[in-house]
Amino acid sequence: MFRKFLLACMVLSAFTVQTQAISINELNGSPQFKNVYQKTDSYQGTYPKDRLINYLNTYSVEALEYAAPHYKLKGTFYTVYTYTRGTFITEYEVTATYNTNYSLGSLIHASQIAQPSPSMYAVIKAAQDDSGIQIDLREVKRFNGGDGTEVSSTVPLVHQLRPLDRSRSDQDLFAIADAMFVVAYQQHFDDIVVK
């Protein structure tokens, strides 16, 4: 009986259990976290920010709806913010709703059917107008980047429900949504062609 208990403890300790803390070492060292986007800026907003990195928890991705061409996925990702005053980590829960009729592959295919020689400008304009992805983004927790302890703050947690844009302002969230699609379906969202 004791041997079974020890074996169960060893198995449970082999998995990453996220309780109250997350650290940069864990994000960089565990195979369940995938670096899907990073950006370096000298300034963003009013605070100097050296770097932003998004890590998708690949083990958290779950399919909520599969009715092609519509899909819905849910997952967790972490954003590491490196400021001149320190490093902070924010945990987000995101639900992404996809319409593959608006994937870049589908838009190009539809344009080629409509015109034998499609204008790439028209395709790019259509892709910019509607990415085909809508997100429900919820900020869950904030952590100190040094020791990974949870940080309490008077700043309210973010909650957004909106369509994604393919522009620079949404590149990070588009990369997260695309990485979730790859985890679930082993294909990039924009590579899907609806005929």
Secondary structure, DSSP 8 states (H G I E B T S, - for coil): -HHHHHHHHHHHHHS---SS---HHHHHH-TTEEEEEEEE-S-BTTB-EEEEEEEEEEEEEEEEEEETTEEEEEEEEEEEEEETTEEEEEEEEEEEEEEGGGSHHHHHHHHHHH-SS--HHHHHHHHHH--SEEEEEEEEEEEETTT--B---SS---EEEEE--SSGGGHHHHHHHHHHHHHHHSS-GGG----
